[in-house]
Amino acid sequence: MKVDGKNLLGACKLAFKVCRNGKNDYLIQNDTLLDCLLEVLRTEDLQKNNEALLYCLGAIKFMSGNAVLLNEMVNKGAVEMLLQLMTQINNIKENDSHFSSLGHLLVQLTATLRNLADLPQTRCQLTCSGAVSELCVALEQRMNDKDVCTYIVRIFRCVVNAVLLTSACSQVNDLVIRTIFILGNLTAESNQAREQFFKEEGSINTLMSLFQTYHELDLKEEKWYHERGREEKKNPKHPSKAEDVLIKLIRVLANLSIHPTVGAALAAAHRVVEFLVTVLEYKSIEVCEELVINAATTVNNLSFYKVKSSAVQDKKLRIAEMLLKLLMSNNMDGVVEAVRVFGNLSQYHEICDFIVQKKIHKFVIALLDAKNQDVCFSACGVLLNLTVDKDRRALLMEEGGIGKLVDCLRDFGPADLQLACLICKTLWNYSENITSAASCFGEDTDTLLMLLTSLLDEELALGYGLDRGDHHKLYWEMEFKPVAEKLLDRIQTHRSSVSTAIITAF
């Protein structure tokens, strides 16, 4: 190990082979090999001898799987050495020719740090030093390297657990915020990352413990404001530190809930749902907009899953009360999220009763005038569920609901077949006991006929989705066309019979 060049590479390869076999641990424990490897790590040039360093780090990683050697590494300053090496790697930018090869080195380094992070003394070092910043830089630079990302996420989870137990560290708030922010980014796009994080032992419990800690801090802050008679509202665009952590925690939950298996499990997790409902209960959108909207979004994601022992279903009326408060706010984003949740929850009879009792359906119908595609889609979801019950179908006639649905079909239907299908299903339910097209659809009958005829013309309808590929055509054929044809036929049939009756009467 005192040589250089190819000789050093050969020595490191041999050390790697020896350490790879766990049966040799008892030999290594009674030898000075670890000291030699750490010396190579400390002194050798990163770019000149990166292959030798790769085998050296690989050998150290294997050693870190042994509890005795792991403690010995900490005592000999391995954590500081690894972080110094990471800093050097992070300084090599993507346009450098060494960037790719150093990625292999970073895999071994982060894997070793992950093992070291299991030790309390190591977590303390990582928490109260600049380690997290370097890990964040590595993560940002190596987002396409799933191995590096996985190890760093696991290190972060260990660090988060340490933060919960650490009160002496002055960087706790900033550390938690940045760590949860990174987890939010990782789970934003990748189903694999969502599943990996969820499967990490204690991951959800850690998030819930963090919520409890920062929820209590937030309550203390609100009490402090109240006791001093400060009635003015905080700027909802600038959350406090406690609110910022809660915002980012809920963002992670919202991202995790997109994964079918993970989302179904979270929907049945009473502690998770209780956490979200608690936020909606005690925090107003005027005080912290992003926190409330994130909570409503996550409830919406979880309310999609119809699972046994659903916590969302158990708390549906309580959630509905909170959503009503959100609907009455002056925040359009909050209103939209509330309507989306009602779109899922209105599949339950009790929620439909609640909607009618509180006259929420009138508000939902009014939203059809928003000239916003997403808003119309959410509103139509609620109205569709209401019209499943024949006793509630007449509600569509209030506030000019039929005309507004036809307007939405005209404005958005050609480009959004899912919305068009939703509208047609709603009108189909509404018109089940039709006796006259004119009495059912009124002055909107001719417009509706014209729109349905146009949307059922394959050339015209699919012309709007030329850049959407086969999926658009398949949806038109399998979902939209069947219900639109039935609705068109029903209207034409009852329109003709009425005309015949009038002629005969004369």
Secondary structure, 3 states (H helix, E strand, C coil): CCCCHHHHHHHHHHHHHHHHCHHHHHHHHCCCHHHHHHHHHHHCCCCCCHHHHHHHHHHHHHHCCCHHHHHHHHHCCHHHHHHHHHHHHHCCCCCCCCHHHHHHHHHHHHHHHHHHCCCHHHHHHHHCCCHHHHHHHHHHHCCCCHHHHHHHHHHHHHHHHHHHHCCCCCCHHHHHHHHHHHHHHHHHHCHHHHHHHHHCCCHHHHHHHHHHHHHHHHHHHHHHHHHCCCCCCCCCCCCCHHHHHHHHHHHHHHHHCCCHHHHHHHHCCHHHHHHHHHHHHHCCCCCCHHHHHHHHHHHHHHHCCCCCCCHHHHCHHHHHHHHHHHHCCCCHHHHHHHHHHHHHHCCCHHHHHHHHHCCHHHHHHHHHHHCCHHHHHHHHHHHHHHCCCHHHHHHHHHHHHHHHHHHHHHHHCCCCHHHHHHHHHHHHHHCCCCCCHHHHHHHHHHHHHHHHHHHCCHHHHHHCCCCCCHHHHHHHHHHHHHHHHHHHHHHHHHHHHHHHHHHHHC
